[in-house]
Every structure is written in C-alpha cells, then in structure tokens.
C-alpha cells in the first residue's frame, strides 16, 4: 500500500504537463510508497494517450478517463475514490 496518493486532474494540457510529470516522477519517496493518479477529464488533445503510455511505463502511475465535467472538482473526487494512500495530495497539471 502506498503512503501517499497524488491526484492530478487533467484537461487538455498538451506538452505543458511534462514539467509536472517530471517533478512527480522525481520525488524522493520510493515508488512503492507513492502512487500518482491522473484523472483525465475528457481531454481531446491526445493527453489521454500520453498518460496511458506513462502508466504503462511506471507501475505506480494510474490513469482514469472520465467524460468532461468542465471543472476540476469532479476529477479530484474521482481521484480520491481511487486513492489507496494514507495521505492524499492534489497537484494541478500546471503546477
């Protein structure tokens, strides 16, 4: 079980999400203690496929695709429902 779950609501960030991904993958917690949950809120710019490839390459990364809700609250709530960590942290895709 991970200690920390990081939930990232995502909608059409394109390549702007790359720095966020690098930062999250570079955390000092061991991968077994950290899970990264990206909730794709119906992106239409290819982000969903990019995140699926990321999850395929990193076992501690999970992706959930939902229909566009138009606001970050729903993806955050979906992420909370998926989180397995003792602690949940939110990171926006432009952080």
Helices and strands as residue ranges (DSSP letters): E 4-10, G 14-17, H 18-25, G 31-33, E 34-41, H 47-57, E 61-66, H 72-82, E 87-90
